[in-house]
Amino acid sequence: MPLLSQMLFGVGDILLVRPVLFWSKQMARMTKAEKVRIATENAAKRAIRCEEVRQALEHGCPCCRAKIKRNLSLTGWWQCSQFGAVGFRADATKPSCSWQTFTE
């Protein structure tokens, strides 16, 4: 009988699933204090990241200072207006920029 990971992701992608399974087993063995410590660290990292994104939305792309635009295909996805191929950039004469982020 195939593993659940093989049924969902195919045989070649099993390695992508195992770290997630390992993490959940590791979390089950942690004490409440360890879980709180990790959650606090993650919240601090998220706060720093949110502040970086907020600054980028106010001042433009951190790489090239072009405007930031929202990509409506996914909720919270923001990209530099110079992201993508020539036909999709705000100014085709300027070089492309690959900066993008998520706010949600």
C-alpha positions as CSV (number, residue, x, y, z in Angstrom):
1,M,0.0,0.0,0.0
2,P,1.5,3.4,-0.9
3,L,2.2,6.0,1.7
4,L,-0.1,8.9,2.0
5,S,2.7,11.2,0.8
6,Q,3.0,9.1,-2.3
7,M,-0.7,9.3,-3.0
8,L,-0.8,13.1,-2.6
9,F,2.5,14.2,-4.1
10,G,3.9,11.4,-6.1
11,V,7.0,9.3,-5.4
12,G,9.5,12.0,-6.3
13,D,8.2,14.5,-3.8
14,I,8.4,12.4,-0.6
15,L,11.4,14.3,0.7
16,L,9.3,17.5,0.7
17,V,6.8,16.0,3.0
18,R,9.0,14.3,5.6
19,P,10.3,17.5,7.3
20,V,6.7,18.5,7.9
21,L,5.9,15.2,9.5
22,F,9.1,15.3,11.6
23,W,8.2,18.8,12.8
24,S,4.8,17.8,14.0
25,K,6.3,14.8,15.9
26,Q,8.9,17.1,17.4
27,M,6.2,19.6,18.5
28,A,4.3,16.8,20.2
29,R,7.3,16.1,22.4
30,M,7.9,19.7,23.4
31,T,6.9,21.2,26.7
32,K,4.5,24.1,26.7
33,A,7.3,26.5,27.7
34,E,9.3,25.4,24.6
35,K,6.3,25.9,22.4
36,V,5.7,29.4,23.9
37,R,9.3,30.3,23.4
38,I,9.2,29.3,19.7
39,A,5.9,31.1,19.1
40,T,7.4,34.2,20.7
41,E,10.5,34.0,18.5
42,N,8.3,33.5,15.4
43,A,6.1,36.5,16.3
44,A,9.1,38.7,16.7
45,K,10.4,37.6,13.3
46,R,7.0,38.3,11.7
47,A,6.9,41.7,13.3
48,I,10.2,42.6,11.8
49,R,9.2,41.3,8.4
50,C,5.9,43.2,8.5
51,E,7.8,46.4,9.3
52,E,10.1,45.8,6.3
53,V,7.1,45.3,4.1
54,R,5.3,48.4,5.5
55,Q,8.5,50.5,4.7
56,A,8.6,49.0,1.2
57,L,4.9,49.9,0.6
58,E,5.5,53.5,1.7
59,H,8.9,54.2,0.0
60,G,8.9,51.9,-3.0
61,C,10.9,48.8,-3.9
62,P,13.9,48.3,-1.6
63,C,16.0,47.1,-4.6
64,C,15.3,49.7,-7.3
65,R,12.9,52.3,-5.6
66,A,10.2,51.8,-8.3
67,K,6.5,51.8,-7.2
68,I,5.0,48.7,-5.6
69,K,1.9,47.2,-7.1
70,R,-0.5,44.6,-5.9
71,N,-0.8,41.3,-7.8
72,L,-4.4,40.3,-7.5
73,S,-3.9,36.7,-8.3
74,L,-3.1,35.9,-4.7
75,T,-4.3,37.7,-1.5
76,G,-1.5,39.9,-0.1
77,W,0.9,39.5,-2.9
78,W,2.9,42.7,-3.7
79,Q,5.5,43.1,-6.5
80,C,7.8,45.8,-7.8
81,S,6.3,47.5,-10.8
82,Q,9.4,46.5,-12.7
83,F,8.8,42.8,-12.1
84,G,8.4,40.5,-15.1
85,A,8.8,40.6,-18.8
86,V,9.1,43.8,-20.8
87,G,5.4,43.9,-21.6
88,F,4.4,43.7,-18.0
89,R,6.8,46.3,-16.5
90,A,5.8,49.9,-15.7
91,D,8.7,51.3,-17.6
92,A,10.2,49.0,-20.3
93,T,13.3,51.1,-20.6
94,K,14.4,50.3,-17.0
95,P,15.8,46.9,-16.0
96,S,13.6,44.3,-14.5
97,C,13.4,43.8,-10.8
98,S,12.5,40.5,-9.0
99,W,11.4,41.9,-5.7
100,Q,8.1,40.6,-4.3
101,T,6.5,39.9,-1.0
102,F,3.4,38.8,0.9
103,T,1.6,40.8,3.5
104,E,-1.0,38.3,4.6
